[in-house]
Structure formats: C-alpha cells, structure tokens
C-alpha cells in the first residue's frame, strides 16, 4: 500500500562547501527568515507612523539576544546530548549544527528589542505589534532548516504527504522506508496562516498596546501544542508530557490573560509610536529656549 502513496523526500544534503568554508542550509534558512522578517516589520512599522530605518537599529540588538536565548533554551531543555552520558559539552556552542528553542529566542530577543526601542526612543509595545506576524513568517522559513537536517519530525504515518528519512537519520527501531509526519511542513503552514490571520485582525480591529504580539503568542502556542505531540525526537518530559507541551500550555494561557487585560486597560491603538509624543517634545524645546 505504501508504494501507492505519494511522499515528501528529504534533501540529499544539508551542507555545501565553498573551499574550506561550509555553507549550511540551517543557517541559510535562519538568515533568510531574519531578512524577510525585517522587511515585513519595516512596512508595518511605517504604517504605524514609525521610521523604517529605526527597525534596523532595534534588530541590531534583538537578533543577537534572540540567538543566544534560543540556544540557551535548547541546551537547557535537551541537555543529554551535551551533558549526558557520551555527550559533548563543547557542542553546546555549535549553533551552526542546529538547535534553537523559540521560547528562549523570543524571551531574550524581547530583551534586546526593548533595549533597542529605548535607544531609538520608541514604544516597545508598538514595535512588538509590528514585528509579531513577521516572527511567524521567519519561524516558517526557519523550519526549512529542520527539513534539510532531517530532524524534529513526527511519528510514522501512512498519509500521502509522509516524509521519507534517509537511513543515516532514521531513529532506532524504525524500518527503512517508514514515512513520518512532516512536522516542519505542518508548522510552516500553521505559522503562515496565523500570520495572515493576525494581520487581518490587526487591520480589522486596530489592535495596539502589545495586543498583536500577545495574539501571535496565542496562535503560535496552539499550533505548537498539537505539533509537539506528534514529534518523536528525544526531549525532556514532565509528568509524561514533553517539556515544550507544558511550555505551550502555560505561555499560551499567559498570553490570553495579557491580551484580555491589555484590551480592557487600553482599547484601540496608540496614537504615536514615540516614547515622548511630538507635541511634548516641542513644548520642552520651547521651554528650554531663553526668553527674549
């Protein structure tokens, strides 16, 4: 029966060499996702009345923080490969081989973005609302890296879109020819659909004060929850469930509470993205001028 089914092949390689320099598909996917996210954010930031060039200044802080945070979460949540029996602690720094946890990336990336926003004199909540759907698009593109690495796939399936894994990457206990759920594809489709939904809701209801960002967190965690339950890669478990399942539940509920509370306190959208409104700046400038 499997012979009659279609399937998704895995890429034959994930690393190319330009002389002595390796070019990794995972890194390309991450970088491409960042570039696309910046372009989308600049457009949304301009629509909100901000200076598109300020986005680059903020990203300068957010991206390094996000990469460090993503790697830290990955290492802490999957420590056996680095600190368990036969593990290699130095590989915790080998970020080019893959392994970024989105929770850590968003959390520490937000710290970097906050610093960038303060330096640029703009509201962090306004920037978070602008970047929210762009993050989903970037995450969708980044999942292509998992496809090239033949990692983080789901359990066996007989569905027509089953993913074929090369023998070298086949988990122990599975026969060659077994097809698996392409969770990278599921998350790509979910993230892109969620990004489109968020943009529509933002335009329809003129959301502001961070509500678009909390909506992003809610939609992503709902998708990540059911996708995480399909995955079979090794992971830390708590009370019989993968750590990321519990994280999705807790973070998603927290985002729902934040969305409701912020909406009640600050309905609608802020009138300016600047920390200090222009009228206030003008008044202060006039007050500082010497009397004539």
Number of C-alpha atoms within 10 A of each C-alpha: 5 14 7 7 11 13 18 16 14 16 13 11 11 19 14 11 9 7 6 6 8 12 14 19 23 25 18 15 21 21 15 15 22 21 14 16 22 20 16 19 24 23 16 21 23 15 12 19 12 20 16 17 11 19 24 16 15 22 20 14 19 23 19 15 21 26 20 19 23 23 23 21 20 21 20 15 16 19 16 17 15 17 16 11 8 9 13 12 15 9 14 19 13 11 15 14 17 18 19 22 22 18 20 21 24 21 16 23 24 20 18 20 26 21 16 22 26 14 12 17 14 22 19 24 19 26 26 25 27 28 24 25 28 28 25 27 24 24 22 24 26 24 23 20 22 22 23 18 21 23 22 19 22 21 18 18 15 16 14 13 17 23 29 21 23 16 12 8 10 16 15 6 6 11 10 13 14 18 24 23 24 28 24 24 19 16 22 20 15 20 26 20 15 21 23 15 15 22 19 12 14 18 9 9 11 15 23 24 24 24 29 25 24 24 26 25 22 22 21 20 23 16 17 23 18 14 20 22 14 18 20 17 12 12 16 14 14 11 7 7 13 19 16 21 20 15 15 22 16 12 17 23 16 14 21 16 13 16 20 14 13 15 17 10 9 15 16 14 18 17 10 15 21 18 14 12 12 11 9 10 11 11 10 11 10 11 10 9 8 6 6 3
